[in-house]
């Protein structure tokens, strides 16, 4: 196979394992070849041991149960926040800069610009992630050995039904058999994964929640509107890059953040740290939350 064909096959493989869905016509256009060639490349993938799924709408994807998928999943990827920052850095280059054009062309040839890819998974985390991928595919319970919980400040084993990852493999959606509810676990805090000889028993209760721009998780969302000054706006997008998607400028030095949050804890910490530069707009429930937290902090300060 000549070099141009090899490049097309590799690009096709990355497109079909990415987080954007494509039809045969889309794939042919992306890699500048004919639909007939795409079908031929897909047959090659099947012969090589990949599982190819045809989804509704004529979408073709390489299945995660493919024996080579785990190796591909360990290639360099970006989280949503990393992708956003990469785009911002590229956009900061002068339009006449050839490097900018080349970078943009290479990135968009494989990934959707708004979500370039998923993450870097390496070392022992890769081994754990691979075991979890297998357990999810076979619908088996797992034991998260030596899980270090930041909330409970303890390290212990957790028996769960793992059923999905966030888009970057950094976190894992599980049904916690001890607590009887769905939770999000950080894969970096797992000591070791043991796949158990027990099938799922609560598949009908599995539910993925939401993760807001302040990195908080929940199964419901609440609208929050904040008017920000220059300092608050700058610190917001530096610390929480995805929040920029919900920002709009309303004055020379004023911005409006109109976003959905899973709970008030994350946004509350941010606002309380910059209260002099932030105004809560049309969100009475959040304003009440801040007032209660402020009183609590004052009481604790006086007790000390």
C-alpha positions as CSV (number, residue, x, y, z in Angstrom):
1,X,0.0,0.0,0.0
2,X,1.5,3.4,-1.0
3,X,1.9,6.2,1.5
4,X,-1.2,8.3,0.5
5,X,-3.4,5.2,0.9
6,X,-1.8,4.4,4.3
7,X,-2.5,8.0,5.4
8,X,-6.1,7.7,4.3
9,X,-6.6,4.4,6.1
10,X,-5.2,5.9,9.3
11,X,-7.3,9.0,9.1
12,X,-10.4,6.8,8.4
13,X,-9.6,4.7,11.5
14,X,-9.3,7.8,13.7
15,X,-12.6,9.3,12.3
16,X,-14.5,6.0,13.0
17,X,-13.2,5.8,16.5
18,X,-13.7,9.5,17.4
19,X,-16.6,11.2,19.1
20,X,-18.2,12.5,15.9
21,X,-20.5,10.4,13.8
22,X,-20.0,10.1,10.0
23,X,-21.9,8.5,7.1
24,X,-20.0,6.8,4.2
25,X,-20.4,10.0,2.2
26,X,-19.1,12.1,5.0
27,X,-16.0,9.8,5.4
28,X,-15.3,9.9,1.7
29,X,-15.4,13.7,1.7
30,X,-13.2,13.9,4.8
31,X,-10.4,11.9,3.4
32,X,-10.9,12.9,-0.2
33,X,-11.7,9.5,-1.7
34,X,-14.7,7.7,-3.1
35,X,-17.5,5.9,-1.2
36,X,-16.5,2.7,-2.9
37,X,-13.0,3.0,-1.4
38,X,-14.4,3.6,2.0
39,X,-16.4,0.4,1.8
40,X,-13.2,-1.4,0.7
41,X,-11.2,0.1,3.7
42,X,-14.0,-1.0,6.1
43,X,-13.8,-4.6,4.8
44,X,-10.0,-4.4,5.5
45,X,-10.8,-3.3,9.0
46,X,-13.1,-6.3,9.5
47,X,-10.5,-8.7,8.1
48,X,-8.0,-7.3,10.6
49,X,-10.2,-8.1,13.5
50,X,-12.1,-4.8,14.1
51,X,-15.8,-4.9,14.8
52,X,-17.7,-2.4,12.6
53,X,-21.1,-1.1,13.6
54,X,-23.7,0.4,11.2
55,X,-25.9,2.7,13.2
56,X,-29.2,4.5,12.4
57,X,-28.8,7.1,9.7
58,X,-26.1,5.2,7.9
59,X,-23.4,6.0,10.5
60,X,-20.4,3.7,10.6
61,X,-18.3,3.3,13.8
62,X,-15.4,1.0,14.9
63,X,-16.8,-0.9,18.0
64,X,-15.1,-0.6,21.4
65,X,-15.1,-4.4,21.6
66,X,-12.6,-4.6,18.7
67,X,-9.5,-6.3,20.0
68,X,-7.4,-3.3,18.7
69,X,-9.6,-0.6,20.1
70,X,-7.9,-0.5,23.4
71,X,-4.5,0.3,21.8
72,X,-6.1,3.0,19.7
73,X,-7.8,4.5,22.8
74,X,-4.4,5.1,24.4
75,X,-3.3,7.4,21.7
76,X,-2.9,11.1,22.5
77,X,-6.3,12.8,22.9
78,X,-7.6,16.1,24.3
79,X,-10.3,16.7,26.8
80,X,-13.0,19.3,25.9
81,X,-11.2,21.9,28.0
82,X,-7.8,21.1,26.4
83,X,-9.4,21.2,23.0
84,X,-10.9,24.6,23.7
85,X,-7.5,26.0,24.9
86,X,-5.7,24.5,21.8
87,X,-8.3,26.3,19.6
88,X,-7.7,29.5,21.5
89,X,-4.0,29.3,21.2
90,X,-4.2,28.6,17.4
91,X,-6.6,31.5,16.9
92,X,-4.2,33.8,18.7
93,X,-1.7,33.3,15.9
94,X,-1.6,35.9,13.1
95,X,-3.8,34.8,10.1
96,X,-0.8,35.1,7.8
97,X,1.1,32.6,9.9
98,X,1.5,29.4,7.8
99,X,1.9,27.4,11.0
100,X,-1.6,28.4,12.0
101,X,-3.1,27.1,8.8
102,X,-1.2,23.9,9.0
103,X,-2.2,23.2,12.6
104,X,-5.8,23.9,11.8
105,X,-5.8,21.7,8.8
106,X,-4.2,18.8,10.6
107,X,-6.6,19.0,13.6
108,X,-9.8,19.4,11.6
109,X,-8.8,16.6,9.2
110,X,-9.4,14.2,12.0
111,X,-11.4,15.8,14.8
112,X,-14.4,18.0,15.1
113,X,-13.1,21.5,16.0
114,X,-15.4,21.9,19.0
115,X,-14.3,18.7,20.6
116,X,-11.0,17.5,19.3
117,X,-10.7,14.2,21.2
118,X,-10.7,12.6,24.6
119,X,-7.5,12.4,26.7
120,X,-4.1,10.8,27.4
121,X,-4.4,7.5,29.2
122,X,-1.1,5.9,30.2
123,X,0.7,3.7,32.7
124,X,-1.3,1.8,35.3
125,X,-4.4,3.9,34.5
126,X,-4.4,2.5,30.9
127,X,-4.5,-1.0,32.3
128,X,-7.4,-0.1,34.6
129,X,-9.2,1.6,31.8
130,X,-8.8,-1.4,29.5
131,X,-10.2,-3.8,32.2
132,X,-13.1,-1.4,32.7
133,X,-13.8,-1.3,29.0
134,X,-13.9,-5.1,28.9
135,X,-16.2,-5.2,32.0
136,X,-18.6,-2.7,30.4
137,X,-18.7,-4.7,27.2
138,X,-19.4,-7.9,29.0
139,X,-21.7,-6.2,31.6
140,X,-19.8,-7.6,34.6
141,X,-19.5,-6.1,38.0
142,X,-16.0,-4.8,39.1
143,X,-14.2,-4.1,42.3
144,X,-12.4,-0.7,42.4
145,X,-9.5,-1.7,44.7
146,X,-8.0,0.9,47.0
147,X,-10.2,3.8,45.7
148,X,-9.1,7.1,47.3
149,X,-12.3,9.1,47.9
150,X,-11.7,12.8,48.3
151,X,-15.1,13.4,49.9
152,X,-14.8,10.7,52.6
153,X,-11.0,11.0,52.9
154,X,-10.7,7.2,53.0
155,X,-9.1,4.5,50.8
156,X,-11.2,1.4,50.4
157,X,-12.6,-1.1,47.9
158,X,-15.8,-0.2,46.0
159,X,-18.0,-2.8,44.3
160,X,-19.8,-1.3,41.4
161,X,-21.4,-1.8,38.0
162,X,-19.3,0.4,35.7
163,X,-21.3,1.4,32.6
164,X,-19.7,4.4,31.0
165,X,-16.8,6.9,30.9
166,X,-16.8,10.7,30.6
167,X,-15.5,11.7,27.1
168,X,-11.9,11.7,28.3
169,X,-11.7,8.4,30.4
170,X,-10.8,10.6,33.4
171,X,-14.0,9.7,35.2
172,X,-16.2,6.6,35.3
173,X,-20.0,6.4,35.6
174,X,-20.9,3.5,38.0
175,X,-23.9,2.2,39.9
176,X,-22.6,1.9,43.5
177,X,-23.9,-1.4,44.9
178,X,-23.3,-0.3,48.5
179,X,-25.1,3.0,48.2
180,X,-27.7,1.9,45.6
181,X,-27.2,5.0,43.4
182,X,-25.2,6.2,40.4
183,X,-21.9,8.0,41.0
184,X,-18.9,9.3,39.2
185,X,-15.5,7.9,40.1
186,X,-12.1,9.3,39.1
187,X,-10.1,6.7,37.3
188,X,-6.8,8.2,38.6
189,X,-7.9,7.4,42.2
190,X,-8.4,3.7,41.5
191,X,-5.6,1.5,42.8
192,X,-6.5,-1.6,40.7
193,X,-9.5,-2.9,38.8
194,X,-10.7,-6.5,39.4
195,X,-13.4,-7.8,37.0
196,X,-15.8,-10.0,39.0
197,X,-17.6,-13.1,37.9
198,X,-20.9,-11.4,38.5
199,X,-23.2,-10.0,35.9
200,X,-25.0,-6.6,36.2
201,X,-28.1,-6.7,38.3
202,X,-29.2,-3.0,38.1
203,X,-28.8,-2.2,34.4
204,X,-32.3,-0.6,34.4
205,X,-31.1,1.9,37.0
206,X,-27.9,3.0,35.2
207,X,-28.1,6.7,34.4
208,X,-25.4,9.2,33.4
209,X,-25.6,12.6,34.9
210,X,-24.3,16.0,33.8
211,X,-21.0,17.7,34.4
212,X,-21.2,21.5,34.3
213,X,-18.5,24.1,33.4
214,X,-17.4,24.2,37.1
215,X,-16.7,20.5,36.9
216,X,-19.6,19.6,39.2
217,X,-21.7,16.5,38.6
218,X,-25.5,16.0,39.1
219,X,-28.6,14.6,37.6
220,X,-30.5,17.9,37.4
221,X,-29.3,21.3,36.3
222,X,-30.1,24.8,37.5
223,X,-29.8,28.1,35.6
224,X,-27.4,30.7,36.9
225,X,-26.9,34.2,35.5
226,X,-24.0,36.3,36.7
227,X,-22.7,39.8,35.6
228,X,-18.9,39.8,35.8
229,X,-16.3,42.5,35.8
230,X,-13.0,42.3,34.0
231,X,-11.1,40.5,36.8
232,X,-13.9,38.0,37.4
233,X,-14.2,37.3,33.7
234,X,-10.5,36.7,33.2
235,X,-10.2,34.4,36.2
236,X,-13.3,32.5,35.1
237,X,-12.0,31.5,31.7
238,X,-8.5,30.8,33.0
239,X,-9.8,28.5,35.7
240,X,-12.9,27.1,33.9
241,X,-12.2,27.4,30.1
242,X,-15.6,25.9,29.0
243,X,-17.4,28.7,30.8
244,X,-16.4,31.0,27.9
245,X,-19.0,29.3,25.7
246,X,-21.8,30.7,28.0
247,X,-20.3,34.3,28.2
248,X,-21.5,37.3,26.3
249,X,-20.1,40.9,26.6
250,X,-22.7,43.4,27.7
251,X,-20.5,46.5,28.2
252,X,-16.9,47.7,27.7
253,X,-15.8,45.9,30.9
254,X,-18.9,43.8,31.8
255,X,-19.8,40.2,30.8
256,X,-22.9,38.1,31.4
257,X,-22.5,34.4,32.3
258,X,-25.7,32.5,31.5
259,X,-25.1,28.8,32.2
260,X,-26.6,25.6,33.7
261,X,-25.0,24.1,36.8
262,X,-25.5,20.8,38.5
263,X,-25.4,22.3,41.9
264,X,-24.4,25.6,43.5
265,X,-21.2,24.4,45.2
266,X,-18.8,24.9,42.3
267,X,-20.1,28.2,41.1
268,X,-20.7,29.3,44.7
269,X,-17.0,28.9,45.6
270,X,-16.1,31.0,42.6
271,X,-18.5,33.8,43.3
272,X,-17.8,34.0,47.0
273,X,-14.1,34.4,46.2
274,X,-14.8,37.4,43.9
275,X,-18.0,38.8,45.4
276,X,-16.9,42.4,44.8
277,X,-16.7,41.9,41.0
278,X,-19.7,39.7,40.5
279,X,-23.5,40.4,40.6
280,X,-26.1,37.7,40.6
281,X,-28.8,38.4,38.0
282,X,-32.4,37.0,38.1
283,X,-31.3,33.9,40.1
284,X,-33.0,34.3,43.5
285,X,-32.4,30.7,44.5
286,X,-28.7,31.0,44.0
287,X,-28.6,34.4,45.8
288,X,-30.3,32.7,48.8
289,X,-27.7,30.0,48.7
290,X,-24.9,32.5,48.8
291,X,-26.5,34.4,51.7
292,X,-26.8,31.2,53.7
293,X,-23.2,30.2,53.0
294,X,-22.0,33.7,53.9
295,X,-23.7,33.5,57.2
296,X,-22.3,30.1,57.9
297,X,-18.8,31.3,57.1
298,X,-19.2,34.3,59.4
299,X,-20.5,32.1,62.3
300,X,-17.5,29.7,61.9
301,X,-15.1,32.7,61.8
302,X,-16.6,34.1,65.0
303,X,-16.4,30.7,66.8
304,X,-12.7,30.5,66.0
